[in-house]
Amino acid sequence: MKVLLVGSGGREHAMAAALSRSPLLDQLLIVPGNAGTASLGENVLLSISDVPGIVSLAEDRSIDLVIVGPEAPLAEGLADELKVAGIPVFGPSQSAARIESSKSWAKELMARHGVPTAKFATFHNVQESLQHIHALNEGPIVVKADGLAAGKGVIIAGSRKEASKVVTDMMHGGLFGDAGATVVIEECMEGPEVSVFAFVDGKTVSNEVSACDYKRAYDGDIGPNTGGMGAYTPPEFWTPELAMQIRVEILDPIATAMDAEGASFTGTLYAGLMLTESGPRVIEFNCRFGDPEAQVVLSRLETDLLEIALAAANGKLDQIDVQWNDRAAVCVVMASGGYPGSYETGKPISGLASISGDTQVFHAGTVEGENGTVLTAGGRVLDVVARGSDIFEARMTAYAATQAINFEGVEYRRDIATRAVKSPAS
């Protein structure tokens, strides 16, 4: 099979690595890819937002299946255009991608179908939103930009005054552009967070897998939000009983709801959940794998990813027994100095050749330089992923590998997965 993978981050490098293990794969193209994916297939320099260009490439190269990594091209209708061209695609339609691209639509869908989530209100007018905030109790208030904001559109305000400023900045100040023209204001839930992933073909929902990620930039969960600074799997609190509850109360109902409302979902469904005292509740849904969660959970996938994606694209996921192993995995993101603010690029990376064994390095923001060198090209640069019999072993191995890799200004968190280990942290 000829497969086209869309994306350029660590998530897509991990997906490319999983796809390359499939005996079904004959040729892999990645748009646009990075220095890591270059060794697994052919990078094609197109923008992920160039929907007509991607469709033309798929037609010209006789692609058998397109797999879409990031959310933006899905929200722009890439899957729809590929289907019009008769090309199978693993990824939701523009309508189904609203589960991520419109938080208000997703919240209203959950409310209509009884999927547990935080109490909320949606506003298109800044004055009405400020009046609503003024009527709330003092304390943490969650403000969400309705549209896509690169994972940074959710702000937890500590007071009504702070929430009012956030809403004004979003709706009048253009903090997130058009994405913040509509806002969702929610109660602040409490409890452990978990990311849950399942493959869906419109009706069938596969066996799920879970992970925990780290959004804040610095140790101790302080600093600005990022796209993600690390992840681990499985969570220390995960049980078969919890998995069944999430499937029965959240995953199956939302897939059924979307199908019933004409927005049938095909692809990877990502449920970001809060485990509250009253049970698991949805923080948000996403229409693709998490990044960096994909890098750890795909290391546990026993079933052929290409076989899964092809079956889902053809509505035959019920014929695939998706299995995940029990091994632990930890991912540490190595970032450019200054991220998520301003940072420099073009810094040479050393030490990549020394990594082997149960450790993999997925490229997130890199380009190939001259004479085989690899240069930094983004905020999140590398994802160091190690596997082990438990979180403690995987964590020790991952951090040992980070010591062998270097580039000017490198920054990373030192506390990834510490909460999941019982032994003294390294």
C-alpha positions as CSV (number, residue, x, y, z in Angstrom):
1,M,0.0,0.0,0.0
2,K,1.0,3.6,-0.6
3,V,0.2,5.7,2.4
4,L,0.3,9.5,2.8
5,L,0.7,10.8,6.4
6,V,0.0,14.5,7.1
7,G,1.9,16.3,9.8
8,S,5.4,17.4,10.9
9,G,5.6,16.8,14.7
10,G,6.7,14.2,17.1
11,R,3.3,12.6,17.0
12,E,3.6,12.1,13.2
13,H,7.2,10.7,13.6
14,A,5.8,8.2,16.1
15,M,2.9,7.3,13.7
16,A,5.3,7.0,10.8
17,A,7.5,4.6,12.9
18,A,4.4,2.5,13.8
19,L,3.2,2.4,10.1
20,S,6.7,1.4,8.9
21,R,6.4,-1.8,10.9
22,S,3.4,-2.9,8.9
23,P,3.9,-5.6,6.3
24,L,1.0,-3.9,4.3
25,L,3.2,-0.8,3.7
26,D,5.0,-0.4,0.4
27,Q,5.6,3.3,0.4
28,L,5.2,6.1,2.9
29,L,4.9,9.8,2.1
30,I,4.9,12.4,4.8
31,V,3.6,16.0,4.3
32,P,5.7,17.9,5.2
33,G,7.5,15.6,7.7
34,N,10.7,16.4,9.6
35,A,14.3,15.2,9.9
36,G,13.2,12.1,11.7
37,T,10.5,11.0,9.3
38,A,13.0,11.4,6.4
39,S,14.5,8.1,7.3
40,L,11.1,6.3,7.3
41,G,9.6,7.6,4.0
42,E,9.6,10.5,1.6
43,N,9.1,14.0,2.9
44,V,7.0,16.2,0.6
45,L,7.3,19.9,1.3
46,L,3.7,21.0,1.3
47,S,1.9,22.9,4.0
48,I,-0.6,20.9,6.1
49,S,-3.1,23.7,5.3
50,D,-2.8,23.3,1.6
51,V,-5.8,21.1,1.2
52,P,-5.9,21.2,-2.7
53,G,-2.2,20.5,-2.9
54,I,-2.5,17.4,-0.6
55,V,-5.4,16.1,-2.6
56,S,-3.5,16.6,-5.8
57,L,-0.5,14.8,-4.4
58,A,-2.6,11.9,-3.3
59,E,-4.1,11.6,-6.7
60,D,-0.8,12.0,-8.6
61,R,1.0,9.4,-6.5
62,S,-1.9,6.9,-6.5
63,I,-2.2,7.0,-2.7
64,D,-4.2,4.1,-1.2
65,L,-4.8,5.7,2.2
66,V,-4.3,9.2,3.8
67,I,-3.8,9.4,7.6
68,V,-4.1,12.9,9.1
69,G,-2.1,13.7,12.3
70,P,-3.0,17.2,13.3
71,E,-6.4,18.8,13.9
72,A,-6.1,22.0,11.7
73,P,-6.4,20.3,8.3
74,L,-9.3,18.2,9.5
75,A,-11.1,21.3,10.7
76,E,-10.4,22.8,7.3
77,G,-12.1,19.8,5.5
78,L,-9.2,17.8,4.2
79,A,-11.0,14.5,4.9
80,D,-14.1,15.7,3.0
81,E,-12.0,16.7,-0.1
82,L,-10.1,13.4,-0.1
83,K,-13.4,11.5,-0.1
84,V,-14.8,13.6,-3.0
85,A,-11.6,12.5,-4.9
86,G,-12.3,8.9,-4.0
87,I,-9.3,8.5,-1.7
88,P,-9.8,6.6,1.6
89,V,-8.8,8.7,4.7
90,F,-8.3,8.0,8.4
91,G,-9.5,11.2,10.0
92,P,-12.9,12.8,10.6
93,S,-14.9,15.0,8.3
94,Q,-15.0,18.8,8.9
95,S,-18.4,18.3,10.5
96,A,-17.1,15.6,12.9
97,A,-13.9,17.6,13.6
98,R,-16.2,20.2,15.4
99,I,-15.8,17.9,18.4
100,E,-12.5,19.7,18.7
101,S,-12.7,22.8,16.5
102,S,-15.8,24.2,18.3
103,K,-15.9,23.7,22.0
104,S,-19.4,25.2,22.2
105,W,-20.7,22.6,19.7
106,A,-19.0,19.8,21.6
107,K,-20.4,21.0,24.9
108,E,-23.9,21.3,23.5
109,L,-23.7,17.8,22.0
110,M,-22.6,16.4,25.4
111,A,-25.5,18.2,27.1
112,R,-28.1,16.8,24.6
113,H,-26.9,13.2,25.0
114,G,-26.1,13.1,28.7
115,V,-22.3,12.8,28.4
116,P,-20.9,13.9,31.8
117,T,-19.0,17.2,31.6
118,A,-18.6,20.5,33.5
119,K,-21.5,23.0,33.8
120,F,-21.1,25.6,31.1
121,A,-22.4,28.6,29.3
122,T,-21.6,29.9,25.8
123,F,-21.3,33.5,24.8
124,H,-20.9,35.5,21.6
125,N,-21.1,38.9,23.3
126,V,-18.6,40.2,25.7
127,Q,-21.1,42.1,27.9
128,E,-23.3,39.1,28.4
129,S,-20.2,37.0,29.3
130,L,-19.1,39.6,31.9
131,Q,-22.5,39.7,33.4
132,H,-22.4,35.9,33.7
133,I,-19.0,35.9,35.4
134,H,-20.2,38.6,37.9
135,A,-23.0,36.2,39.0
136,L,-20.6,33.3,39.6
137,N,-19.1,32.4,42.9
138,E,-15.5,33.8,43.6
139,G,-12.9,31.2,42.8
140,P,-11.4,29.3,39.8
141,I,-13.4,29.9,36.6
142,V,-12.5,28.1,33.3
143,V,-12.6,30.3,30.2
144,K,-12.2,28.5,26.8
145,A,-11.8,30.0,23.3
146,D,-14.4,28.3,21.2
147,G,-12.1,27.6,18.2
148,L,-8.6,26.0,17.7
149,A,-5.8,27.8,19.5
150,A,-2.9,25.3,19.3
151,G,-3.8,23.7,22.6
152,K,-3.4,27.1,24.5
153,G,-7.0,28.3,24.4
154,V,-8.1,27.2,27.9
155,I,-7.3,29.5,30.8
156,I,-8.2,28.9,34.4
157,A,-8.8,32.2,36.0
158,G,-8.4,32.5,39.8
159,S,-11.1,35.1,40.3
160,R,-14.0,36.9,38.7
161,K,-11.8,39.9,38.0
162,E,-9.2,37.7,36.2
163,A,-11.9,35.8,34.3
164,S,-13.3,39.1,33.1
165,K,-10.0,40.2,31.8
166,V,-9.4,36.9,30.0
167,V,-12.8,37.1,28.4
168,T,-12.2,40.7,27.3
169,D,-8.7,39.8,25.9
170,M,-10.2,37.0,24.0
171,M,-13.3,38.6,22.6
172,H,-12.1,42.2,22.2
173,G,-8.4,42.0,22.3
174,G,-8.0,39.2,19.7
175,L,-5.9,37.0,22.1
176,F,-6.7,34.0,20.0
177,G,-8.0,35.7,16.8
178,D,-11.2,34.4,15.4
179,A,-11.0,31.3,17.7
180,G,-11.8,33.6,20.7
181,A,-14.7,35.4,19.2
182,T,-17.0,33.0,21.0
183,V,-16.1,31.8,24.5
184,V,-17.3,28.9,26.8
185,I,-17.3,29.6,30.5
186,E,-17.2,26.6,32.8
187,E,-17.2,25.5,36.4
188,C,-13.7,24.4,37.5
189,M,-13.6,20.6,38.1
190,E,-11.1,19.0,40.4
191,G,-9.4,15.6,40.3
192,P,-6.7,13.8,38.3
193,E,-6.6,14.3,34.6
194,V,-6.3,11.5,32.0
195,S,-6.1,11.3,28.2
196,V,-8.0,8.4,26.7
197,F,-7.7,7.3,23.1
198,A,-9.8,5.0,20.9
199,F,-10.1,4.3,17.2
200,V,-13.5,4.9,15.8
201,D,-15.1,4.1,12.4
202,G,-18.4,5.9,12.9
203,K,-20.1,3.1,14.8
204,T,-17.4,0.8,16.3
205,V,-15.2,2.1,19.1
206,S,-12.0,0.1,19.7
207,N,-10.4,-0.9,23.0
208,E,-9.0,2.3,24.6
209,V,-5.6,3.3,25.9
210,S,-4.8,6.0,28.5
211,A,-1.9,8.4,29.3
212,C,-1.2,11.4,31.4
213,D,0.5,14.5,30.0
214,Y,2.1,17.7,31.3
215,K,0.9,21.0,29.7
216,R,2.8,23.5,31.9
217,A,6.3,24.7,30.8
218,Y,8.2,24.2,34.0
219,D,8.7,21.8,36.9
220,G,6.0,21.7,39.5
221,D,3.3,22.5,36.9
222,I,4.0,26.2,36.8
223,G,4.6,28.6,34.0
224,P,2.6,29.1,30.7
225,N,0.7,26.3,28.9
226,T,2.5,24.5,26.1
227,G,1.6,21.9,23.5
228,G,2.8,19.4,26.0
229,M,6.2,18.8,27.8
230,G,6.0,15.1,28.5
231,A,3.7,12.1,29.1
232,Y,3.5,8.7,30.6
233,T,1.5,5.5,30.3
234,P,-0.2,3.7,31.9
235,P,-1.6,6.1,34.6
236,E,-1.0,4.8,38.1
237,F,-4.7,5.0,38.9
238,W,-5.9,3.2,35.8
239,T,-8.1,0.1,36.4
240,P,-10.2,-2.2,34.2
241,E,-13.3,-0.9,36.2
242,L,-12.4,2.7,35.4
243,A,-11.8,1.8,31.7
244,M,-15.3,0.2,31.5
245,Q,-17.0,3.1,33.1
246,I,-15.4,5.5,30.7
247,R,-16.4,3.4,27.7
248,V,-20.0,3.0,28.9
249,E,-20.5,6.6,30.0
250,I,-18.4,8.6,27.6
251,L,-16.8,6.9,24.6
252,D,-19.6,4.8,23.3
253,P,-22.3,7.5,23.9
254,I,-20.4,10.3,22.1
255,A,-19.7,8.1,19.1
256,T,-23.4,7.1,19.0
257,A,-24.4,10.8,19.4
258,M,-22.3,12.0,16.6
259,D,-23.5,9.3,14.3
260,A,-27.1,10.1,15.2
261,E,-26.6,13.8,14.5
262,G,-25.1,13.3,11.1
263,A,-21.5,14.0,12.2
264,S,-20.3,10.4,12.2
265,F,-16.7,10.2,13.5
266,T,-13.9,8.3,11.8
267,G,-10.4,8.5,13.2
268,T,-8.7,8.7,16.6
269,L,-11.0,10.0,19.3
270,Y,-9.2,11.7,22.2
271,A,-11.2,12.2,25.4
272,G,-9.5,14.6,27.9
273,L,-11.1,13.6,31.2
274,M,-11.2,14.8,34.9
275,L,-11.7,12.0,37.4
276,T,-13.9,13.9,39.9
277,E,-15.5,12.7,43.1
278,S,-18.7,12.1,41.1
279,G,-17.0,10.1,38.4
280,P,-15.1,10.8,35.1
281,R,-16.2,13.9,33.3
282,V,-15.2,15.3,30.0
283,I,-12.8,18.3,29.9
284,E,-12.7,18.3,26.1
285,F,-12.7,16.0,23.1
286,N,-10.1,16.1,20.4
287,C,-10.3,14.7,16.9
288,R,-6.8,13.2,16.7
289,F,-4.0,11.6,18.8
290,G,-2.5,13.8,21.5
291,D,1.1,15.1,21.2
292,P,3.1,13.9,23.1
293,E,0.7,11.2,24.3
294,A,0.8,9.4,20.9
295,Q,4.5,8.9,21.4
296,V,4.0,6.8,24.5
297,V,0.7,5.0,23.7
298,L,1.8,3.9,20.3
299,S,4.7,2.1,21.9
300,R,2.1,-0.1,23.5
301,L,0.1,-0.9,20.4
302,E,0.3,-4.6,19.5
303,T,-2.0,-4.4,16.5
304,D,-0.9,-3.2,13.1
305,L,-1.6,0.6,13.0
306,L,-2.0,0.5,9.2
307,E,-4.5,-2.4,9.4
308,I,-6.5,-0.4,12.0
309,A,-6.5,2.8,10.0
310,L,-7.5,1.0,6.8
311,A,-10.3,-0.9,8.5
312,A,-11.6,2.3,10.2
313,A,-11.6,4.3,6.9
314,N,-13.7,1.5,5.3
315,G,-16.1,1.2,8.2
316,K,-14.8,-2.3,9.2
317,L,-13.2,-1.7,12.5
318,D,-15.4,-4.3,14.1
319,Q,-13.2,-6.9,12.2
320,I,-10.0,-5.7,14.0
321,D,-9.1,-6.8,17.6
322,V,-7.1,-3.7,18.8
323,Q,-4.7,-4.8,21.5
324,W,-2.4,-2.8,23.8
325,N,0.4,-4.3,25.9
326,D,1.0,-3.5,29.5
327,R,4.5,-2.1,29.3
328,A,5.2,1.4,30.7
329,A,6.5,4.3,28.6
330,V,7.7,7.8,29.5
331,C,8.2,10.8,27.1
332,V,10.4,13.8,27.9
333,V,10.1,16.7,25.5
334,M,13.3,18.6,24.8
335,A,12.4,22.2,23.9
336,S,14.2,25.3,22.6
337,G,15.2,27.8,25.2
338,G,12.4,30.4,25.6
339,Y,9.5,28.1,24.5
340,P,6.5,28.6,24.6
341,G,7.6,32.2,24.1
342,S,10.1,33.4,21.5
343,Y,13.1,31.1,20.8
344,E,15.9,30.7,18.3
345,T,16.1,27.9,15.7
346,G,18.9,26.4,13.5
347,K,20.9,25.0,16.5
348,P,22.8,21.8,15.7
349,I,21.7,18.8,17.7
350,S,24.3,16.3,19.0
351,G,24.1,12.8,20.5
352,L,21.2,11.4,18.5
353,A,23.3,8.5,17.2
354,S,24.0,7.3,20.8
355,I,20.4,6.4,21.5
356,S,19.4,2.7,21.2
357,G,17.7,-0.2,23.0
358,D,14.3,0.6,24.7
359,T,14.6,4.3,23.9
360,Q,13.5,6.1,20.8
361,V,13.8,9.8,19.9
362,F,11.0,11.2,17.9
363,H,11.6,14.5,16.1
364,A,9.1,17.3,16.8
365,G,10.8,20.4,15.4
366,T,13.8,19.6,13.3
367,V,15.2,19.9,9.8
368,E,18.1,18.3,8.0
369,G,21.2,20.4,7.8
370,E,24.3,20.0,5.7
371,N,26.5,16.9,5.9
372,G,23.9,14.9,7.7
373,T,23.5,17.3,10.6
374,V,20.1,17.8,12.3
375,L,19.1,21.3,13.3
376,T,16.4,22.7,15.7
377,A,13.4,24.1,13.8
378,G,10.6,24.6,16.4
379,G,9.7,25.1,20.0
380,R,9.3,21.5,20.9
381,V,12.4,19.9,19.3
382,L,12.7,16.2,20.3
383,D,10.6,13.7,22.2
384,V,12.7,11.1,24.1
385,V,10.6,8.0,24.7
386,A,11.7,5.1,26.8
387,R,9.9,1.9,27.6
388,G,10.2,-0.3,30.7
389,S,8.6,-2.9,32.9
390,D,7.2,-0.1,35.0
391,I,7.1,3.7,35.1
392,F,10.2,3.9,37.4
393,E,12.3,2.0,34.9
394,A,11.0,3.8,31.9
395,R,11.5,7.2,33.5
396,M,15.1,6.4,34.5
397,T,15.9,5.3,31.0
398,A,14.3,8.4,29.4
399,Y,16.2,10.8,31.6
400,A,19.5,9.0,31.0
401,A,18.9,9.5,27.3
402,T,18.3,13.2,27.6
403,Q,21.8,13.5,29.1
404,A,23.3,12.1,25.9
405,I,21.5,14.6,23.6
406,N,22.3,18.3,23.5
407,F,21.7,21.5,21.6
408,E,22.2,25.2,22.6
409,G,19.5,26.4,25.0
410,V,17.9,23.1,25.5
411,E,15.2,23.0,28.2
412,Y,13.1,20.2,29.5
413,R,11.1,19.3,32.7
414,R,12.8,17.1,35.2
415,D,9.6,15.9,36.9
416,I,7.8,14.0,34.2
417,A,6.1,10.9,35.7
418,T,7.4,11.5,39.3
419,R,3.8,11.3,40.6
420,A,3.5,7.8,39.2
421,V,6.6,6.2,40.8
422,K,6.8,4.9,44.3
423,S,10.6,4.6,44.3
424,P,12.7,7.8,44.8
425,A,12.7,9.9,41.7
426,S,16.0,10.3,39.8
